């Protein structure tokens, strides 16, 4: 069996991946809160932003953490189409979850359905990303630990959606996001403890791309997207702020008309 190193760069990749997961969760929760206060196209657009934020945050967390994954005795490459598919799955399935919450009539049922869908989506993204690994050897998994990682993903997703439905203050959302980031990171590293690799030494060239050729540039791009979108959401006025602004403007117009 090959010796696995889950933190080849020390604490850098675990900490950075946790930060990415927390930012994605914070942005997604804020967008979901905005969506629930909106109607029509505005609600749909906020939910789409929430899905892309949470999905890309989770994906970026996973692959930033994978930058620190090393197997003694073999190089590691990634199948590019499968890796891209894992990102698409993350966004689409998280989207199904947040839309279930955003448009569900029965909040309790929507929460269960949304949490289950989103959690299974997170797990699917993780194991699709693992299926993209190309190395000299065979990867196997411990079924019990895999099941535990899926359960953690479902509980974490349900808790995050509950927070979106019930928490409104920015401070509470920030705390919920840190908890969500920790839960997603726990799911990832629990899933990684399920991994065993039987190395078969070989000089043959591996198919796919290395992490630095492909994963690193993509993770940087998606991380930049999260930071820019977070700034946009933070600076855009809430429904209450817009209503207050409209009220002040209306009072000003009436006062001007009176003179």
TORLUM-956929 format. One record per residue (C-alpha): x, z, y. Coordinates in nm, 3 decimals, decimal comma, padded with zeros to 5 digits. Example, Ala and Ser with C-alpha at 12.3 -4.5 7.8 and 13.67 -1.06 7.14 Angstrom:
<nodes>
+---------+---------+---------+
:       x :       z :       y :
+---------+---------+---------+
:  01,230 :  00,780 : -00,450 :
:  01,367 :  00,714 : -00,106 :
+---------+---------+---------+
</nodes>
This chain:
<nodes>
+---------+---------+---------+
:       x :       z :       y :
+---------+---------+---------+
:  00,000 :  00,000 :  00,000 :
:  00,125 : -00,086 :  00,348 :
:  00,189 :  00,191 :  00,600 :
: -00,064 :  00,164 :  00,885 :
:  00,009 :  00,266 :  01,242 :
: -00,303 :  00,294 :  01,460 :
: -00,113 :  00,375 :  01,779 :
:  00,205 :  00,168 :  01,782 :
:  00,234 :  00,219 :  02,161 :
:  00,161 :  00,591 :  02,151 :
: -00,134 :  00,718 :  02,355 :
: -00,150 :  00,404 :  02,572 :
: -00,395 :  00,201 :  02,363 :
: -00,627 :  00,491 :  02,261 :
: -00,657 :  00,612 :  02,621 :
: -00,697 :  00,264 :  02,770 :
: -00,956 :  00,168 :  02,507 :
: -01,152 :  00,486 :  02,582 :
: -01,145 :  00,403 :  02,954 :
: -01,279 :  00,052 :  02,881 :
: -01,560 :  00,188 :  02,662 :
: -01,656 :  00,446 :  02,927 :
: -01,659 :  00,190 :  03,211 :
: -01,875 : -00,047 :  03,006 :
: -02,113 :  00,237 :  02,919 :
: -02,134 :  00,358 :  03,281 :
: -02,204 :  00,010 :  03,412 :
: -02,458 : -00,060 :  03,138 :
: -02,643 :  00,268 :  03,196 :
: -02,657 :  00,217 :  03,573 :
: -02,789 : -00,136 :  03,524 :
: -03,051 : -00,012 :  03,277 :
: -03,162 :  00,257 :  03,523 :
: -03,192 : -00,014 :  03,792 :
: -03,385 : -00,236 :  03,549 :
: -03,641 :  00,034 :  03,468 :
: -03,709 :  00,073 :  03,842 :
: -03,753 : -00,304 :  03,889 :
: -04,008 : -00,564 :  03,779 :
: -04,017 : -00,933 :  03,695 :
: -03,698 : -01,139 :  03,718 :
: -03,508 : -00,851 :  03,875 :
: -03,566 : -00,632 :  03,567 :
: -03,456 : -00,914 :  03,337 :
: -03,138 : -00,975 :  03,539 :
: -03,042 : -00,608 :  03,543 :
: -03,096 : -00,588 :  03,165 :
: -02,881 : -00,898 :  03,111 :
: -02,605 : -00,739 :  03,319 :
: -02,641 : -00,415 :  03,121 :
: -02,611 : -00,602 :  02,790 :
: -02,303 : -00,796 :  02,900 :
: -02,140 : -00,478 :  03,038 :
: -02,197 : -00,260 :  02,732 :
: -02,118 : -00,545 :  02,491 :
: -01,794 : -00,648 :  02,661 :
: -01,697 : -00,283 :  02,715 :
: -01,732 : -00,209 :  02,342 :
: -01,552 : -00,530 :  02,243 :
: -01,268 : -00,466 :  02,488 :
: -01,240 : -00,109 :  02,363 :
: -01,207 : -00,232 :  02,004 :
: -00,943 : -00,495 :  02,069 :
: -00,740 : -00,290 :  02,315 :
: -00,723 : -00,030 :  02,039 :
: -00,627 : -00,307 :  01,794 :
: -00,327 : -00,395 :  02,014 :
: -00,183 : -00,068 :  01,885 :
: -00,261 : -00,146 :  01,518 :
:  00,045 : -00,227 :  01,309 :
:  00,108 : -00,273 :  00,938 :
:  00,464 : -00,222 :  00,816 :
:  00,584 : -00,526 :  00,623 :
:  00,364 : -00,795 :  00,774 :
:  00,277 : -00,962 :  01,101 :
: -00,086 : -00,955 :  01,217 :
: -00,269 : -01,257 :  01,352 :
: -00,635 : -01,305 :  01,446 :
: -00,875 : -01,583 :  01,357 :
: -00,985 : -01,709 :  01,701 :
: -01,343 : -01,830 :  01,620 :
: -01,428 : -01,506 :  01,434 :
: -01,289 : -01,296 :  01,718 :
: -01,500 : -01,486 :  01,973 :
: -01,802 : -01,452 :  01,743 :
: -01,754 : -01,073 :  01,737 :
: -01,777 : -01,071 :  02,119 :
: -02,094 : -01,286 :  02,115 :
: -02,252 : -01,062 :  01,850 :
: -02,170 : -00,750 :  02,054 :
: -02,340 : -00,886 :  02,369 :
: -02,643 : -01,037 :  02,189 :
: -02,724 : -00,735 :  01,972 :
: -02,669 : -00,486 :  02,253 :
: -02,895 : -00,714 :  02,460 :
: -03,167 : -00,686 :  02,197 :
: -03,138 : -00,308 :  02,217 :
: -03,156 : -00,276 :  02,596 :
: -03,441 : -00,528 :  02,619 :
: -03,633 : -00,327 :  02,356 :
: -03,596 : -00,023 :  02,582 :
: -03,657 : -00,217 :  02,904 :
: -03,981 : -00,378 :  02,790 :
: -04,103 : -00,143 :  02,515 :
: -04,449 :  00,006 :  02,577 :
: -04,393 :  00,303 :  02,343 :
: -04,074 :  00,466 :  02,471 :
: -04,009 :  00,664 :  02,149 :
: -04,043 :  00,362 :  01,921 :
: -03,841 :  00,145 :  02,161 :
: -03,563 :  00,407 :  02,164 :
: -03,543 :  00,419 :  01,782 :
: -03,554 :  00,040 :  01,750 :
: -03,309 : -00,014 :  02,036 :
: -03,066 :  00,251 :  01,909 :
: -03,072 :  00,116 :  01,554 :
: -03,027 : -00,245 :  01,670 :
: -02,751 : -00,164 :  01,916 :
: -02,569 :  00,067 :  01,675 :
: -02,573 : -00,192 :  01,397 :
: -02,454 : -00,446 :  01,653 :
: -02,157 : -00,226 :  01,748 :
: -02,069 : -00,182 :  01,380 :
: -02,111 : -00,556 :  01,314 :
: -01,878 : -00,635 :  01,605 :
: -01,618 : -00,393 :  01,467 :
: -01,618 : -00,528 :  01,113 :
: -01,638 : -00,891 :  01,227 :
: -01,333 : -00,820 :  01,440 :
: -01,162 : -00,670 :  01,135 :
: -01,260 : -00,974 :  00,927 :
: -01,066 : -01,183 :  01,182 :
: -00,739 : -01,014 :  01,077 :
: -00,487 : -01,243 :  00,913 :
: -00,188 : -01,078 :  00,743 :
:  00,030 : -01,104 :  00,434 :
: -00,174 : -00,893 :  00,196 :
: -00,526 : -00,774 :  00,119 :
: -00,746 : -00,548 :  00,333 :
: -00,985 : -00,307 :  00,160 :
: -01,225 : -00,038 :  00,284 :
: -01,346 :  00,304 :  00,173 :
: -01,728 :  00,264 :  00,150 :
: -01,810 :  00,625 :  00,247 :
: -01,599 :  00,610 :  00,565 :
: -01,748 :  00,271 :  00,655 :
: -02,097 :  00,422 :  00,620 :
: -01,995 :  00,718 :  00,836 :
: -01,865 :  00,483 :  01,109 :
: -02,195 :  00,290 :  01,108 :
: -02,392 :  00,617 :  01,136 :
: -02,176 :  00,724 :  01,433 :
: -02,241 :  00,386 :  01,599 :
: -02,620 :  00,420 :  01,559 :
: -02,625 :  00,781 :  01,689 :
: -02,400 :  00,688 :  01,984 :
: -02,614 :  00,387 :  02,077 :
: -02,938 :  00,587 :  02,052 :
: -02,792 :  00,863 :  02,269 :
: -02,680 :  00,609 :  02,530 :
: -03,022 :  00,445 :  02,547 :
: -03,190 :  00,787 :  02,567 :
: -02,962 :  00,862 :  02,863 :
: -03,066 :  00,535 :  03,027 :
: -03,432 :  00,628 :  02,989 :
: -03,405 :  00,991 :  03,097 :
: -03,102 :  01,031 :  03,327 :
: -03,117 :  00,902 :  03,683 :
: -02,851 :  01,082 :  03,887 :
: -02,512 :  00,906 :  03,917 :
: -02,324 :  01,225 :  03,818 :
: -02,531 :  01,265 :  03,500 :
: -02,483 :  00,896 :  03,417 :
: -02,106 :  00,939 :  03,462 :
: -02,103 :  01,233 :  03,219 :
: -02,319 :  01,042 :  02,970 :
: -02,079 :  00,746 :  02,996 :
: -01,777 :  00,963 :  02,914 :
: -01,963 :  01,098 :  02,609 :
: -02,064 :  00,745 :  02,508 :
: -01,704 :  00,626 :  02,547 :
: -01,587 :  00,910 :  02,322 :
: -01,855 :  00,826 :  02,065 :
: -01,764 :  00,455 :  02,056 :
: -01,394 :  00,539 :  02,029 :
: -01,474 :  00,783 :  01,747 :
: -01,667 :  00,510 :  01,568 :
: -01,370 :  00,274 :  01,598 :
: -01,107 :  00,516 :  01,473 :
: -01,337 :  00,645 :  01,196 :
: -01,380 :  00,283 :  01,086 :
: -01,003 :  00,233 :  01,098 :
: -00,943 :  00,531 :  00,867 :
: -01,148 :  00,340 :  00,608 :
: -00,887 :  00,062 :  00,606 :
: -00,619 :  00,019 :  00,340 :
: -00,379 : -00,275 :  00,321 :
: -00,192 : -00,398 :  00,014 :
:  00,102 : -00,590 :  00,160 :
:  00,231 : -00,901 : -00,018 :
:  00,566 : -00,987 :  00,145 :
:  00,590 : -01,353 :  00,243 :
:  00,780 : -01,580 :  00,480 :
:  00,483 : -01,819 :  00,514 :
:  00,343 : -01,871 :  00,862 :
:  00,016 : -01,687 :  00,926 :
: -00,283 : -01,879 :  01,064 :
: -00,450 : -01,774 :  01,389 :
: -00,305 : -01,622 :  01,705 :
: -00,107 : -01,306 :  01,769 :
: -00,263 : -01,021 :  01,965 :
: -00,043 : -01,094 :  02,268 :
: -00,119 : -01,467 :  02,260 :
: -00,496 : -01,426 :  02,242 :
: -00,636 : -01,072 :  02,241 :
: -00,436 : -00,937 :  02,535 :
: -00,529 : -01,215 :  02,787 :
: -00,895 : -01,203 :  02,680 :
: -00,909 : -00,823 :  02,704 :
: -00,752 : -00,834 :  03,052 :
: -01,008 : -01,094 :  03,162 :
: -01,304 : -00,896 :  03,029 :
: -01,163 : -00,573 :  03,172 :
: -01,142 : -00,741 :  03,513 :
: -01,503 : -00,855 :  03,475 :
: -01,610 : -00,495 :  03,408 :
: -01,425 : -00,360 :  03,714 :
: -01,561 : -00,631 :  03,946 :
: -01,917 : -00,597 :  03,818 :
: -01,896 : -00,218 :  03,843 :
: -01,793 : -00,251 :  04,208 :
: -02,084 : -00,491 :  04,274 :
: -02,337 : -00,255 :  04,112 :
: -02,195 :  00,047 :  04,294 :
: -02,218 : -00,129 :  04,630 :
: -02,562 : -00,290 :  04,581 :
: -02,852 : -00,081 :  04,716 :
: -03,095 :  00,090 :  04,482 :
: -03,470 :  00,031 :  04,500 :
: -03,511 :  00,360 :  04,692 :
: -03,239 :  00,262 :  04,939 :
: -03,397 : -00,081 :  04,993 :
: -03,738 :  00,081 :  05,046 :
: -03,589 :  00,322 :  05,300 :
: -03,412 :  00,035 :  05,476 :
: -03,736 : -00,169 :  05,488 :
: -03,921 :  00,133 :  05,626 :
: -03,661 :  00,186 :  05,901 :
: -03,666 : -00,184 :  05,988 :
: -04,046 : -00,184 :  06,000 :
: -04,049 :  00,118 :  06,233 :
: -03,794 : -00,055 :  06,456 :
: -04,002 : -00,372 :  06,474 :
: -04,316 : -00,173 :  06,561 :
: -04,128 :  00,019 :  06,831 :
: -03,994 : -00,307 :  06,975 :
: -04,343 : -00,459 :  06,973 :
: -04,484 : -00,155 :  07,152 :
: -04,236 : -00,208 :  07,440 :
+---------+---------+---------+
</nodes>
